Amino acid sequence: MSDAPHWEKQGNAAWVSCPRCAKWFPADPRLIAERRVELVCPGCGQSFFSTDTARVASSALSNAT
Amino acid sequence: MNLREHLAGCGQALWRIAEPLSVVEEITALQHLLSDAGRYPALFVERPRLADGRPSAMPVVTNLFASRARVAALLGLDDHRKAAVAFARLAAAPRAPLAVSRVEAPVQELVEADVDLAALPALRQHELDAGHYVTAGHCITLDPDSGIDNVSVQRCRVRGPRSMSFYPYPSSHNARNLAKWEARGERCPFALWIGHHPKVVLGAQAKLAHPQSHWSAAGGIAGEAVRLVPSVTHGARLMVPADAEIVIEGFVPPGVRVADGPFAEYTGYVGVQTAAHAVEVTALTRRRDALYADFGAGLEDHLVPENLAMEGRLYGMLKPLAPSLENVHVPFSGRRFHAYLQFRDPERGEVRDALAAALAYRRLRTAIALDEDIDLFDERQVLWALATRVQWHRDALRIDGLTHPNLDPSLPPGAATITKLGIDATLPPAAAPGKPKPFVPPNAVAPRALDAARKVLADIDMSGWPTA
């Protein structure tokens, strides 16, 4: 959980970019943080782990672990 | 009782579309335009085009549930505003299902062991959807302790010829069953059925305890026993509706998770990609000339049947606690998060009792109590009551630490529970029955004045006058 005061809004979706086609899509921050399950790009169908090959944009991600 | 019998009686409420619409967003786009126009025919797409451009051998039927009025008529109602009471009454009068043999089951006319799910006209409904989803799949799992089945509409994505993802919300009854099988290290028997008479679809969505089979409630609401047949894979252990259009059978293996989503959800927002169960498909059975049924996700078609079932469930839960409760509405505007409760002359404390109980229902976030003079189905009136009958320090009932609807897009990250709000927007009670309430009356003009005004307007052409 975040240390931020409870009245400060925190997002709960992370955005991921596919390493093959660069399409951005929303993902559960826990899915990205845990790295147990391969993500699937809705654009090209590529499967990939959220390693350094994927770009991730989210302030919610820091709260997921 | 089946889908095609229903369609044959739809008349002008069914639009048969001969144009070859694509399963990739085009059918759903049509539903969006119809929703924007406030028109809700059922759609029968005779020649859907698959993603690769080939024509589908199966027609697609969708938008069957988009009209509250039509769905309420299925329950024998002349007014959809009576649905809560009717649904609660019918769900409380169950009819046991009827077992039939395989030769009596149209859904097993064809049994395909060499399954290719890509041949189904499963829709890819919205931008960002991760693929083709079975949206009107009524997913059946078993409670391993009791052997009792559970049915729920949950999203499944076609992953391959014999593979699907399966995303039951973590607090759902199917998820509870899966967790039990997983704890045993065993795979869970699974089947999903697609397409049936809308009364059976509506009845199967009755909100029940766990473990409790839905077939009897479905029969009660449908007014006729649901005919069941042993599944090809699981036999009599897992029964499926004999009169459905399509059944997909398989197992959910323990410990396996695959990515599911994004998927445009009932909230009106895209549900994020998340970890879901996988289904290993063993067989597909169907009618020879099967129809493929779909729900338009996030549209009225998706929300109306579920919200009607919620209205019935809430009415049935709250009426014993609050005898002055007269009606319940779960409005499309609030998706499944808001409920309006209507009371007539409640005793002191009764409204807050009902609000507290309503908020315990996982799917709700906000419950609003209103008087009998407010039309629950006119949100201008609901907001007027909120604006004029509520003092927040007195009338807001805030309860922390309650379970939440998992797909609420505003959830704080990682939240296991949330704060919910009950609002008492009723008027203060009268000093005694029959006495006026200690509150100012609403503005009104006399009936004779209204009659006079109506006569003046009777022959006037108003078409050129400004609208709101």
Contacts between the chains, C-beta under 8 A, distances in Angstrom:
chain1	res1	chain2	res2	distance
A	1	B	412	7.9
A	1	B	413	7.4
A	1	B	414	5.4
A	2	B	412	7.7
A	2	B	413	6.7
A	6	B	412	7.9
A	10	B	412	5.8
A	10	B	413	5.4
A	11	B	413	7.4
A	12	B	272	8.0
A	12	B	409	7.4
A	12	B	410	7.9
A	12	B	411	5.4
A	12	B	412	6.7
A	12	B	413	4.6
A	13	B	272	5.0
A	13	B	409	7.6
A	14	B	272	7.7
A	16	B	273	7.7
A	25	B	128	5.9
A	25	B	130	7.9
A	25	B	262	5.5
A	25	B	273	6.5
A	26	B	128	7.6
A	26	B	262	5.6
A	26	B	270	6.0
A	26	B	272	4.6
A	26	B	273	6.9
A	27	B	261	7.9
A	27	B	262	7.7
A	27	B	272	5.2
A	27	B	273	4.1
A	27	B	274	7.3
A	28	B	272	4.7
A	28	B	273	6.5
A	28	B	274	4.2
A	28	B	275	7.4
A	29	B	413	6.3
A	30	B	274	7.9
A	30	B	275	7.9
A	30	B	414	7.6
A	31	B	259	7.0
A	31	B	272	7.8
A	31	B	273	6.3
A	31	B	274	5.6
A	31	B	275	5.6
A	34	B	275	7.9
A	36	B	257	6.7
A	36	B	275	7.3
A	37	B	257	5.0
A	37	B	258	6.4
A	37	B	259	5.5
A	37	B	275	4.9
A	38	B	258	7.8
A	38	B	259	6.3
A	39	B	259	5.3
A	39	B	273	6.2
A	40	B	130	5.9
A	40	B	131	7.9
A	40	B	258	8.0
A	40	B	259	4.5
A	40	B	273	7.1
A	42	B	128	5.6
A	42	B	129	6.4
A	42	B	130	4.4
A	42	B	131	7.1
A	42	B	262	5.9
A	42	B	273	7.9
A	45	B	131	7.6
A	47	B	259	7.7
A	60	B	413	4.9
A	63	B	413	4.1
A	63	B	414	6.0
A	64	B	413	6.3
A	64	B	414	6.7
